[in-house]
Each structure stands twice: as structure tokens, then as C-alpha cells.
Amino acid sequence: MSEDPRGLESLASGVTITMAIKTVPFDPAEHLRSTEDQVELLNDAFATGNVAYIANALGTIARAHGMSEVARGAGVTREALYKSLTKSGDPKLTTFVSVLRTLKLDLKALPALVTGRPKKITRARNRGLKAGSTRKAARIRSVA
């Protein structure tokens, strides 16, 4: 048998055997144990201005803490929290702030650094977005 670069093994008889590659699901929540890592993820999401990324990052952090516990602390159902904190979700501001408080994180607005043209806000859905809206810089810090 000889092995080619694509992971296929050829037998002397000309038959090719394909080797299946086993993969395991990756959940970033399993790797976000420290508060510093969680804050860095959320700050990175805010820096992009992408609302879907921000909601998804907050959802990942909530899963790292335990979604049931976070939902209880935020005063919403676990199912509603899962639904709103995904890439396609669009959480209410009250839910967003409640989740941050439950996670012992603080939201703080800072003046944006001038680096050229302001970026437009992107949303999972375009509810309430005015043409030409721009993002403001925000930074998350740990309260603990």
C-alpha cells in the first residue's frame, strides 16, 4: 500500500480506500473559563460593531457560566435566552443588560478612536436602524 497526500491509500490491485476523518463538535464555551477571556471575547465583538457577533459572544459566555443559571439571574426563560443570544437573535436591551449583570460584567461607553470613516451598525434584523447610523465604541470590564 502507498499513501497519497489526500489521505487515500492505494492497494496494489488499483483499489482506493477512503479513510473517514472523525471530528468532534467544538464548543468555545468550554474554553472560556476565565473572566479575562470572556471580557476579551465581548470586547472583540463590540469592536466589530456586528450585532449578531455581539449577541453570539454573549451567548457563548452565558453557556460557559451555565445557561439555566444565567437565565434565572436575568429573569428570562432558558429557551428565550438561547433564542436571543445566537447569531440570528436580537436580544432586547433589558435582556442584554440583565445578562451582563448576572455575569458580573459592566458595560461602559468610551469615545470612539478616529480611524477614518465611521462604520455603519449591522444588525441581525434591521428593526429601528436609521440610515447612516454609526457605532460608538464600548468596552466591557469585569465588575468582580
BELZI-V73713 format. One record per helix or strand of 3 or more residues. SS is the DSSP state (a for helix, b for strand). FROM is the first residue (numbers start at 1). TO is the last residue. If there is no record, write none. Layout:
ss,from,to
SS,FROM,TO
SS,FROM,TO
This chain:
ss,from,to
b,8,10
b,16,18
a,28,31
a,35,48
a,51,65
a,67,74
a,78,84
a,93,102
b,105,109
b,138,142
